Amino acid sequence: MVLRRFLRAALAMAATMLCVPVVEAQTPAAATPGSGARPALVLVCHDQSEACKTWRSQWQPLFAGSPAYKMIDIRTINAPTAKAMMQPAAWPADLRWLLDTFLMSQQGAWEEYETPRFFLLQNGSVTASTAGNNGWREFIWPTILDVTNTKP
């Protein structure tokens, strides 16, 4: 389990490293969520997504009641449709670099509209990204616990 988590994290970091230098050049560190001492979780959903409704009703309450929730910044991007979710207008100005990075990545090409989508940001970079409730349960949630050194 730990090895699998390590391998996934290593693959996610390797995939994002291709775009990070461009992002860092375009985004001042002080304005980037997750650039300070606290990591940031960015949740991306749309109103028509059943998977987002499931995450909000089942996983979000558990997460909100955990010690890890108090140790990271949470940003939510919610759009009316899947197509609108991938448009810059749906994203706050300080997170548009994240949309650009995602859409330019191989993962973005394969999973553009899959939701809920999660990005974990640390030190101004994407350190983990996945989609779906299984991605939350098997990858992002354990990664958040590791990063915050907490238990559920």
SETOR-642483 format. One record per residue (C-alpha): residue in three letters; chain; z, y, x. Coordinates in Angstrom, 1 decimal. Each point is the difference from the previous one (the first is absolute). Last residue first. Layout:
BEGIN
residuo,cadena,c3,c2,c1
ALA,A,Z,Y,X $
...
REM end
This chain:
BEGIN
residuo,cadena,c3,c2,c1
PRO,A,9.7,10.1,-8.6 $
LYS,A,1.3,0.2,3.6 $
THR,A,-0.3,2.9,2.4 $
ASN,A,-1.3,0.7,3.5 $
THR,A,-2.1,2.9,-1.3 $
VAL,A,-3.2,-1.2,1.7 $
ASP,A,0.8,-3.7,-0.6 $
LEU,A,0.7,0.5,-3.7 $
ILE,A,-3.1,2.2,-0.3 $
THR,A,-2.0,-2.8,1.6 $
PRO,A,1.5,-2.6,-2.4 $
TRP,A,-1.0,2.2,-3.0 $
ILE,A,-3.5,0.7,1.4 $
PHE,A,-1.0,-3.6,0.8 $
GLU,A,0.8,-2.8,-2.3 $
ARG,A,1.3,1.8,-3.1 $
TRP,A,-2.2,3.1,0.2 $
GLY,A,-3.1,-2.0,0.9 $
ASN,A,0.7,-2.4,-2.8 $
ASN,A,0.3,3.0,-2.4 $
GLY,A,-3.3,1.3,1.1 $
ALA,A,-1.3,1.9,3.0 $
THR,A,0.7,0.2,3.7 $
SER,A,0.6,2.6,2.7 $
ALA,A,2.4,0.1,3.0 $
THR,A,0.5,2.2,3.0 $
VAL,A,-2.0,3.0,-1.1 $
SER,A,0.7,2.8,2.4 $
GLY,A,1.9,3.2,0.0 $
ASN,A,3.1,-1.4,1.8 $
GLN,A,0.2,-2.7,-2.7 $
LEU,A,-2.0,-0.3,-3.2 $
LEU,A,0.1,-3.0,-2.3 $
PHE,A,-3.0,-0.2,-2.4 $
PHE,A,0.1,-1.8,-3.3 $
ARG,A,-2.8,-0.6,-2.5 $
PRO,A,0.8,-1.1,-3.5 $
THR,A,-2.8,-0.7,-0.4 $
GLU,A,-3.3,-1.3,1.2 $
TYR,A,-2.7,2.7,-0.4 $
GLU,A,-1.3,0.2,3.6 $
GLU,A,0.9,-3.5,1.1 $
TRP,A,-2.9,-1.1,2.2 $
ALA,A,-1.3,3.4,1.2 $
GLY,A,3.5,1.4,0.3 $
GLN,A,1.1,-3.0,2.1 $
GLN,A,-2.9,0.5,2.3 $
SER,A,1.2,3.6,0.6 $
MET,A,-1.9,3.2,-0.8 $
LEU,A,1.5,0.1,-3.5 $
PHE,A,3.5,-0.4,1.3 $
THR,A,-0.2,2.7,2.6 $
ASP,A,-1.6,2.4,-2.4 $
LEU,A,2.7,-0.7,-2.6 $
LEU,A,2.8,0.4,2.6 $
TRP,A,-1.5,3.3,1.2 $
ARG,A,0.3,1.2,-3.6 $
LEU,A,3.7,-0.4,0.2 $
ASP,A,1.1,3.6,0.7 $
ALA,A,-2.5,1.4,-2.5 $
PRO,A,1.5,-2.1,-2.9 $
TRP,A,-2.4,-2.7,-1.2 $
ALA,A,-1.7,-0.2,-3.3 $
ALA,A,-2.6,2.6,1.0 $
PRO,A,-1.0,-2.1,3.0 $
GLN,A,-1.5,-2.7,-2.2 $
MET,A,1.1,-3.7,0.4 $
MET,A,2.4,0.1,-2.9 $
ALA,A,-2.7,1.6,-2.3 $
LYS,A,-2.0,-3.2,0.3 $
ALA,A,3.0,-2.2,-0.9 $
THR,A,0.8,2.1,-3.0 $
PRO,A,2.5,2.6,-1.2 $
ALA,A,1.5,0.7,3.4 $
ASN,A,3.4,-0.5,1.5 $
ILE,A,0.9,0.8,3.6 $
THR,A,3.7,-0.6,0.8 $
ARG,A,1.9,1.1,3.1 $
ILE,A,3.3,-1.6,1.0 $
ASP,A,2.0,1.1,3.1 $
ILE,A,2.0,-2.7,1.6 $
MET,A,3.7,-0.8,0.5 $
LYS,A,1.3,0.3,-3.6 $
TYR,A,-2.4,-2.7,-1.2 $
ALA,A,1.1,-2.3,2.8 $
PRO,A,3.6,-0.2,-1.5 $
SER,A,-1.5,-1.7,-3.0 $
GLY,A,0.2,1.1,-3.7 $
ALA,A,-3.4,1.8,0.1 $
PHE,A,-1.6,-3.1,1.4 $
LEU,A,1.3,-2.2,-2.8 $
PRO,A,-1.1,2.6,-2.6 $
GLN,A,-3.4,0.3,1.6 $
TRP,A,-0.7,-3.7,0.1 $
GLN,A,0.1,-1.1,-3.7 $
SER,A,-1.1,2.9,-2.3 $
ARG,A,-1.9,2.2,2.5 $
TRP,A,-1.6,-3.0,1.8 $
THR,A,-1.1,-1.5,-3.3 $
LYS,A,-1.5,3.2,-1.2 $
CYS,A,-1.8,0.4,3.3 $
ALA,A,-1.4,-3.6,-0.3 $
GLU,A,-1.2,0.9,-3.5 $
SER,A,-2.0,2.8,1.4 $
GLN,A,-1.4,2.5,-2.6 $
ASP,A,2.3,2.9,1.0 $
HIS,A,-0.9,-0.1,3.7 $
CYS,A,2.1,-0.8,3.0 $
VAL,A,0.6,1.1,3.6 $
LEU,A,3.4,-0.4,1.6 $
VAL,A,0.7,1.8,3.3 $
LEU,A,3.1,-1.1,1.8 $
ALA,A,1.3,2.3,2.7 $
PRO,A,2.0,-0.7,3.1 $
ARG,A,2.9,2.3,0.9 $
ALA,A,0.5,1.5,3.4 $
GLY,A,-3.0,2.4,-0.4 $
SER,A,-3.7,-0.8,-0.3 $
GLY,A,0.4,-2.1,-3.2 $
PRO,A,-1.7,2.6,-2.1 $
THR,A,-2.4,2.1,2.2 $
ALA,A,0.5,3.8,0.0 $
ALA,A,2.1,0.1,3.2 $
ALA,A,-2.5,-2.2,1.7 $
PRO,A,-2.9,2.3,-0.5 $
THR,A,-2.9,-2.0,-1.4 $
GLN,A,-3.6,0.1,1.2 $
ALA,A,0.5,-1.3,3.6 $
GLU,A,2.6,-2.5,-1.2 $
VAL,A,-2.5,-1.3,-2.5 $
VAL,A,-2.8,-0.4,2.5 $
PRO,A,2.4,-1.8,2.4 $
VAL,A,1.2,-2.2,-2.9 $
CYS,A,-3.3,-1.4,-1.1 $
LEU,A,-0.4,-3.1,2.3 $
MET,A,3.7,-0.4,0.2 $
THR,A,0.1,-0.9,-3.7 $
ALA,A,-1.5,-3.4,0.4 $
ALA,A,2.2,-0.8,3.0 $
MET,A,3.1,1.1,-1.8 $
ALA,A,-0.8,-2.1,-3.0 $
LEU,A,-0.8,-3.0,2.2 $
ALA,A,3.3,0.4,1.9 $
ALA,A,1.9,0.3,-3.3 $
ARG,A,-1.6,-3.1,-1.4 $
LEU,A,0.8,-1.9,3.2 $
PHE,A,3.6,1.1,0.0 $
ARG,A,0.5,-0.9,-3.6 $
ARG,A,-1.6,-3.5,0.6 $
LEU,A,2.3,-0.4,3.1 $
VAL,A,3.0,0.9,-2.0 $
MET,A,-0.9,-2.4,-2.8 $
REM end
